[in-house]
Amino acid sequence: MAKRKLKLWEALALSLGLMGPTLAMAGNGQGIIGTVGKAVPLVFALGFVGVALVAYGFIRLTQRYNHAGSAYALVGATLGPRAGFVAGFALFGTYLFFTICTAAVFGAFLNALIGSASGTGTSVGFGIAAVACLLVTGFMNTRDTRTVSQSLLVIEGVGIAAMLVLVAAVLGQGGAEQTGVDLTTFSPDGVGLSAVLAAVVAAFLSWAGFEACAALGEETDDPRRNIPRALFGSVLLTGALYVLVMFAQTIGFGTDEAGLAAFQGSGNTLGDLGEGYLGHWFALLLLFTAVLSAFASNLSSVMASARLAMALARDGFGPRQFAQIDPTHQTPRNAVLAMAGIGIVVNLVSWLTGWPVMGTGDAAIDAYFFYAVVGATCLLFVYLLVEVAVFAAWRRGVISVRAAELVLPALGGGFILVVIGYSVKDATGFSPAYVAIGWVLLGLLVAVLAGGLAKRIGASLARELDEVDEDRTVVDPEPV
């Protein structure tokens, strides 16, 4: 691994890229209209509060620890090697499924762009588009990390700017003519709190990946200062943006039955609103930025999954080749190519078989939602372990926290349990929630049965974290 070199803004770019604000706003609102109606902005406001509570645990722990395994190392250093392995395995699953789903939604958005630009509805198979996306992002991730981070910031910067222009246009024109600026979108009246809480499960997907910058702790300049700042910044910026944009989109379509139906049936809400409020040229711009956002999210997902595979392999789990570092570019080249390859195979299978079916009527969006929910549910288990790790670190005196502050990780843990509960409450058949739980249980089984593996992981974590304490410029040890 290269010595630390990433600045604060570059670490922030990784989190923003993996969350993909433009992607989230263009494709994550439609799925909850049927549950909460016009209360979509309320759902995202509650999600903002919940994610902020979860972020507190990461901020506290990253002020003490930094390691390429991110939450995997934070949990392992505080709760022990077995818990650390379960967190690492779940987090690896998260990034791997995000690698798959972001390539699928790239295909969906690319088809929307091609269809709008041509005016004929022309499209390409999403599997072909997904393969092309993964080939490019796989290659880029074998290059230098700095180049990847710079690309992410530019891509999401364009998308965020375009969304803010759209928000200004919607608010400036007073929303949809039939319903106007409707502030009751922040009220649960007519749908009930239980329905809103159930929808928060889906909204949470929009923040999945905010902690991605913690995975670059070993490569970031002054990590104990800059990683917590990047975590705080990513949650604050996206939280405010999501609530504002979802409010603008809801009133932009209209809060009556016809408006909500148009919102729910939109293949790309930003593009459709751009067409109506600013014209065809702006719709094309928004569609183009959505394609770039999906690409950026895939770029980050491949990077993060490869680095988790590298960290796990270096600590004794997985092919040893994944732990090898390309001496020219200082990247885990073998792991990168393997993760991109898995994404290619799964997307091709989904495209050719037409599975999974999620009821959206669009095969690419169906694939996106299925694999995205699997990844997000895996991530919830990781976040829960991180909240527990805050208490463990406090009891051991590893971090200094006022007793009153402990209510924050407690509330965060409670929020996660509610989200997990609602994600499985009505799940049936081969649902994404059950797939995620199966993945986590597999990791737990390995951790329980492979005691020697857990010990190696614990020893490796302790050695590397101690070395970081003694030498802030330490480079990663070569795998043995």
MIRO-901137 format. One line per 3 residues: number of its first residue (from 1); for each residue x, y, z of C-alpha. Coordinates in steps of 0.05 Angstrom, whole numbers. Layout:
<pts>
NUM = X Y Z ~ ...
</pts>
This chain:
<pts>
1 = 0 0 0 ~ 22 71 -12 ~ 36 118 45
4 = -20 164 66 ~ -33 218 16 ~ -108 231 10
7 = -134 298 34 ~ -199 312 70 ~ -238 328 7
10 = -214 264 -27 ~ -238 221 31 ~ -304 258 29
13 = -308 245 -46 ~ -306 170 -35 ~ -366 172 11
16 = -404 218 -35 ~ -387 175 -95 ~ -411 111 -62
19 = -476 142 -38 ~ -488 172 -106 ~ -534 230 -89
22 = -558 239 -160 ~ -572 165 -167 ~ -608 164 -100
25 = -653 223 -117 ~ -669 197 -187 ~ -688 127 -167
28 = -701 117 -93 ~ -765 156 -82 ~ -811 117 -127
31 = -810 54 -85 ~ -841 86 -23 ~ -898 125 -55
34 = -945 66 -48 ~ -931 62 26 ~ -930 135 49
37 = -962 174 -7 ~ -940 246 -6 ~ -901 239 59
40 = -836 222 22 ~ -799 284 49 ~ -818 263 121
43 = -789 194 109 ~ -723 223 86 ~ -722 272 145
46 = -729 214 194 ~ -677 175 155 ~ -630 235 162
49 = -638 234 238 ~ -627 159 242 ~ -565 159 199
52 = -536 218 238 ~ -542 176 302 ~ -507 117 268
55 = -452 164 243 ~ -436 184 314 ~ -408 115 329
58 = -363 117 268 ~ -339 187 284 ~ -320 168 355
61 = -284 104 336 ~ -246 133 276 ~ -217 185 322
64 = -180 127 353 ~ -172 74 299 ~ -157 73 224
67 = -148 11 180 ~ -164 -9 109 ~ -220 -54 135
70 = -263 4 158 ~ -319 -20 204 ~ -289 -89 201
73 = -228 -65 239 ~ -267 -18 285 ~ -311 -75 309
76 = -253 -125 313 ~ -210 -79 355 ~ -265 -67 406
79 = -311 -128 407 ~ -260 -181 389 ~ -237 -220 328
82 = -300 -261 317 ~ -346 -200 318 ~ -295 -164 273
85 = -297 -221 223 ~ -374 -220 221 ~ -373 -145 210
88 = -320 -153 155 ~ -358 -209 120 ~ -423 -169 122
91 = -389 -106 98 ~ -356 -144 42 ~ -424 -170 22
94 = -451 -99 23 ~ -398 -72 -24 ~ -402 -133 -69
97 = -477 -127 -77 ~ -470 -52 -89 ~ -420 -68 -144
100 = -474 -110 -177 ~ -533 -64 -167 ~ -499 1 -188
103 = -478 -30 -254 ~ -551 -51 -265 ~ -578 18 -251
106 = -524 47 -297 ~ -557 7 -352 ~ -627 32 -333
109 = -606 105 -333 ~ -565 98 -396 ~ -626 70 -432
112 = -669 128 -406 ~ -617 177 -433 ~ -612 142 -501
115 = -688 139 -507 ~ -697 212 -490 ~ -641 236 -534
118 = -663 195 -594 ~ -737 207 -585 ~ -750 137 -609
121 = -745 97 -545 ~ -681 63 -569 ~ -646 21 -516
124 = -593 -31 -505 ~ -596 -91 -460 ~ -579 -70 -389
127 = -532 -130 -383 ~ -489 -103 -440 ~ -487 -34 -408
130 = -470 -64 -340 ~ -412 -103 -370 ~ -385 -41 -404
133 = -391 -2 -339 ~ -354 -55 -298 ~ -298 -62 -349
136 = -284 12 -345 ~ -290 19 -269 ~ -249 -43 -259
139 = -193 -14 -301 ~ -197 54 -267 ~ -192 22 -198
142 = -126 -11 -217 ~ -97 59 -224 ~ -80 107 -168
145 = -131 121 -113 ~ -123 196 -120 ~ -146 195 -192
148 = -208 155 -173 ~ -227 204 -117 ~ -219 264 -162
151 = -264 232 -214 ~ -317 219 -161 ~ -318 290 -136
154 = -325 320 -206 ~ -381 272 -226 ~ -423 283 -163
157 = -408 357 -163 ~ -442 364 -231 ~ -501 323 -209
160 = -512 361 -144 ~ -508 428 -180 ~ -560 405 -231
163 = -606 381 -176 ~ -602 448 -140 ~ -620 484 -205
166 = -681 439 -212 ~ -701 452 -139 ~ -697 527 -151
169 = -740 520 -214 ~ -794 478 -179 ~ -797 524 -118
172 = -794 586 -162 ~ -854 563 -202 ~ -893 543 -140
175 = -893 469 -152 ~ -947 433 -191 ~ -1004 478 -212
178 = -1058 434 -182 ~ -1028 428 -111 ~ -973 481 -104
181 = -924 482 -46 ~ -954 430 1 ~ -920 430 70
184 = -964 373 94 ~ -913 328 60 ~ -876 331 127
187 = -936 302 164 ~ -955 228 173 ~ -1029 245 172
190 = -1068 196 131 ~ -1014 142 128 ~ -995 128 200
193 = -927 127 235 ~ -917 52 225 ~ -921 61 149
196 = -871 118 152 ~ -823 77 194 ~ -829 19 145
199 = -812 66 88 ~ -750 91 125 ~ -720 23 110
202 = -720 40 36 ~ -698 112 47 ~ -639 87 88
205 = -612 58 23 ~ -597 129 0 ~ -545 138 55
208 = -514 69 49 ~ -440 80 41 ~ -431 144 80
211 = -377 109 120 ~ -337 89 58 ~ -282 140 72
214 = -264 102 135 ~ -239 46 89 ~ -184 94 66
217 = -160 108 137 ~ -91 80 123 ~ -82 124 61
220 = -110 190 88 ~ -70 248 113 ~ -81 259 188
223 = -135 205 189 ~ -158 214 261 ~ -177 285 244
226 = -197 281 171 ~ -236 215 170 ~ -286 237 225
229 = -294 304 188 ~ -307 268 123 ~ -359 223 157
232 = -394 283 188 ~ -391 322 124 ~ -419 267 80
235 = -479 255 126 ~ -494 330 136 ~ -489 349 63
238 = -529 291 35 ~ -581 294 91 ~ -598 367 77
241 = -595 354 2 ~ -640 292 4 ~ -695 325 45
244 = -695 387 1 ~ -694 350 -65 ~ -747 300 -44
247 = -792 357 -22 ~ -782 392 -88 ~ -795 328 -127
250 = -859 312 -88 ~ -889 381 -98 ~ -861 384 -168
253 = -902 324 -191 ~ -960 345 -147 ~ -988 315 -83
256 = -1055 294 -111 ~ -1069 224 -137 ~ -1047 239 -208
259 = -983 273 -186 ~ -963 216 -140 ~ -978 165 -194
262 = -932 202 -241 ~ -878 204 -188 ~ -884 130 -174
265 = -883 110 -247 ~ -824 152 -267 ~ -762 116 -292
268 = -718 175 -273 ~ -753 229 -232 ~ -700 282 -242
271 = -704 275 -317 ~ -780 277 -319 ~ -783 339 -275
274 = -728 372 -314 ~ -768 362 -378 ~ -830 394 -347
277 = -798 453 -311 ~ -736 471 -351 ~ -743 439 -419
280 = -716 380 -458 ~ -644 404 -457 ~ -643 405 -381
283 = -676 337 -377 ~ -619 310 -419 ~ -569 342 -373
286 = -602 311 -312 ~ -605 243 -345 ~ -532 249 -364
289 = -512 266 -293 ~ -554 208 -267 ~ -515 161 -313
292 = -450 191 -287 ~ -474 184 -215 ~ -489 110 -226
295 = -420 102 -257 ~ -388 138 -198 ~ -425 94 -148
298 = -400 33 -185 ~ -330 61 -186 ~ -332 69 -110
301 = -366 2 -99 ~ -313 -37 -138 ~ -259 0 -99
304 = -290 -12 -31 ~ -306 -86 -44 ~ -235 -98 -69
307 = -204 -64 -9 ~ -248 -105 38 ~ -228 -169 1
310 = -155 -147 8 ~ -162 -133 82 ~ -197 -199 96
313 = -146 -238 54 ~ -88 -202 88 ~ -117 -223 155
316 = -124 -296 134 ~ -191 -304 100 ~ -198 -312 25
319 = -148 -323 -32 ~ -79 -297 -15 ~ -75 -266 -84
322 = -126 -214 -62 ~ -77 -188 -10 ~ -24 -173 -63
325 = -10 -101 -81 ~ 7 -78 -151 ~ 77 -47 -142
328 = 67 3 -198 ~ 0 34 -177 ~ -2 11 -104
331 = -73 -18 -113 ~ -102 -88 -97 ~ -105 -105 -171
334 = -124 -178 -164 ~ -181 -162 -117 ~ -206 -106 -161
337 = -209 -150 -223 ~ -244 -206 -184 ~ -298 -160 -157
340 = -311 -130 -225 ~ -314 -200 -255 ~ -366 -223 -204
343 = -408 -162 -221 ~ -404 -177 -295 ~ -426 -250 -286
346 = -485 -234 -240 ~ -512 -178 -284 ~ -507 -221 -346
349 = -545 -277 -312 ~ -599 -229 -287 ~ -605 -199 -357
352 = -609 -265 -393 ~ -657 -299 -344 ~ -701 -239 -326
355 = -692 -252 -252 ~ -702 -221 -202 ~ -772 -194 -211
358 = -790 -137 -164 ~ -853 -111 -198 ~ -827 -46 -228
361 = -836 -69 -300 ~ -763 -53 -316 ~ -713 -111 -312
364 = -655 -65 -297 ~ -691 -29 -241 ~ -715 -96 -213
367 = -643 -120 -210 ~ -620 -54 -180 ~ -671 -56 -123
370 = -661 -129 -107 ~ -586 -127 -100 ~ -586 -58 -69
373 = -633 -80 -13 ~ -590 -141 -1 ~ -529 -97 7
376 = -564 -45 50 ~ -591 -99 97 ~ -522 -129 105
379 = -498 -59 121 ~ -549 -50 177 ~ -518 -108 215
382 = -450 -76 208 ~ -477 -10 234 ~ -509 -45 293
385 = -442 -77 312 ~ -408 -9 307 ~ -459 22 355
388 = -445 -35 404 ~ -370 -24 394 ~ -376 48 419
391 = -399 22 486 ~ -344 -30 488 ~ -290 22 472
394 = -318 68 525 ~ -318 14 579 ~ -246 -3 563
397 = -225 70 566 ~ -203 69 493 ~ -245 130 476
400 = -264 188 521 ~ -340 199 520 ~ -384 234 569
403 = -436 186 598 ~ -492 231 572 ~ -466 222 501
406 = -478 147 503 ~ -552 160 491 ~ -533 175 419
409 = -505 106 400 ~ -561 75 441 ~ -613 112 399
412 = -573 94 336 ~ -575 20 354 ~ -650 25 368
415 = -661 58 301 ~ -623 2 266 ~ -663 -52 301
418 = -728 -19 279 ~ -703 -15 208 ~ -682 -88 207
421 = -748 -109 239 ~ -789 -74 186 ~ -744 -100 130
424 = -762 -172 148 ~ -832 -162 177 ~ -869 -172 111
427 = -814 -207 72 ~ -835 -270 35 ~ -802 -321 -11
430 = -732 -309 -36 ~ -732 -237 -13 ~ -670 -192 -11
433 = -677 -186 65 ~ -671 -262 73 ~ -612 -265 26
436 = -576 -213 68 ~ -592 -249 133 ~ -566 -313 102
439 = -501 -279 83 ~ -491 -252 153 ~ -508 -319 185
442 = -456 -352 140 ~ -404 -303 165 ~ -425 -317 237
445 = -419 -392 225 ~ -349 -384 197 ~ -328 -340 256
448 = -354 -391 307 ~ -326 -453 274 ~ -259 -425 250
451 = -226 -406 316 ~ -156 -404 287 ~ -178 -356 233
454 = -209 -309 286 ~ -144 -310 326 ~ -102 -293 265
457 = -149 -235 248 ~ -146 -210 320 ~ -70 -213 322
460 = -64 -179 255 ~ -111 -123 275 ~ -75 -112 341
463 = -7 -110 307 ~ -27 -62 253 ~ -66 -15 299
466 = -7 -13 347 ~ 40 4 290 ~ -6 61 269
469 = -3 88 340 ~ 73 87 340 ~ 85 112 269
472 = 34 155 233 ~ 69 142 166 ~ 70 66 170
475 = 60 28 105 ~ 21 -37 102 ~ 61 -99 117
478 = 70 -147 59 ~ 25 -208 64 ~ 59 -271 89
</pts>
